[in-house]
Amino acid sequence: MKEKRELTIPSQGGVFRDLVMRVRLILRLLGDRRVSAWLKIIPIAGLLYLISPLDLIPDIALPVLGELDDAAVLWLTNYLFVELCPPNVVQEHVRALTAATSRSLDDDVVDAESVEIKERRD
């Protein structure tokens, strides 16, 4: 029986933060020598499809569906790329990214004590 593989990227607290995290992960994986060059073609092909004049559903004929097919192809290619990359490499980059994110969030917190001062009325 195959081992269940879980490659979840922890939520960063919002859609845009999660998107930024995913893009940063993909960029790190594209630059990693341990990831096959053949796999690196997948997200690049998704970007080429996005900017190419060829479409599965033309944007002019069906404006909303035309945009959705572009988004679906982009999502699918990036999802497949991350899933097909070696799991240990993906987890290493995810840990590094989440550590960097948590460090930057911790930098905003000041650990201190407070003292309440009450004014005297004479």
Contacts in CASP RR format, 6 or more apart in sequence:
PFRMAT RR
TARGET T0000
AUTHOR 0000-0000-0000
METHOD contacts of the structure
MODEL  1
MKEKRELTIPSQGGVFRDLVMRVRLILRLLGDRRVSAWLKIIPIAGLLYL
ISPLDLIPDIALPVLGELDDAAVLWLTNYLFVELCPPNVVQEHVRALTAA
TSRSLDDDVVDAESVEIKERRD
5 87 0 8 1.000
7 82 0 8 1.000
7 83 0 8 1.000
7 87 0 8 1.000
7 90 0 8 1.000
7 91 0 8 1.000
9 18 0 8 1.000
9 21 0 8 1.000
9 22 0 8 1.000
9 25 0 8 1.000
9 82 0 8 1.000
9 94 0 8 1.000
10 94 0 8 1.000
10 98 0 8 1.000
11 18 0 8 1.000
12 18 0 8 1.000
12 20 0 8 1.000
12 21 0 8 1.000
12 101 0 8 1.000
21 97 0 8 1.000
21 101 0 8 1.000
22 78 0 8 1.000
22 82 0 8 1.000
24 97 0 8 1.000
25 82 0 8 1.000
25 90 0 8 1.000
25 93 0 8 1.000
25 94 0 8 1.000
25 97 0 8 1.000
26 43 0 8 1.000
26 78 0 8 1.000
26 81 0 8 1.000
26 82 0 8 1.000
28 93 0 8 1.000
28 96 0 8 1.000
28 97 0 8 1.000
29 35 0 8 1.000
29 81 0 8 1.000
29 82 0 8 1.000
29 85 0 8 1.000
29 89 0 8 1.000
29 90 0 8 1.000
29 93 0 8 1.000
30 40 0 8 1.000
30 43 0 8 1.000
32 89 0 8 1.000
32 93 0 8 1.000
34 86 0 8 1.000
34 89 0 8 1.000
35 85 0 8 1.000
35 86 0 8 1.000
35 89 0 8 1.000
39 81 0 8 1.000
39 84 0 8 1.000
39 85 0 8 1.000
40 81 0 8 1.000
42 77 0 8 1.000
42 78 0 8 1.000
42 80 0 8 1.000
42 81 0 8 1.000
42 84 0 8 1.000
43 77 0 8 1.000
43 78 0 8 1.000
43 81 0 8 1.000
45 77 0 8 1.000
46 73 0 8 1.000
46 74 0 8 1.000
46 77 0 8 1.000
46 78 0 8 1.000
47 74 0 8 1.000
49 70 0 8 1.000
49 73 0 8 1.000
49 74 0 8 1.000
49 77 0 8 1.000
50 70 0 8 1.000
50 73 0 8 1.000
50 74 0 8 1.000
55 66 0 8 1.000
55 69 0 8 1.000
55 70 0 8 1.000
56 69 0 8 1.000
56 73 0 8 1.000
57 65 0 8 1.000
57 66 0 8 1.000
57 68 0 8 1.000
57 69 0 8 1.000
58 66 0 8 1.000
59 66 0 8 1.000
59 67 0 8 1.000
59 70 0 8 1.000
82 90 0 8 1.000
END
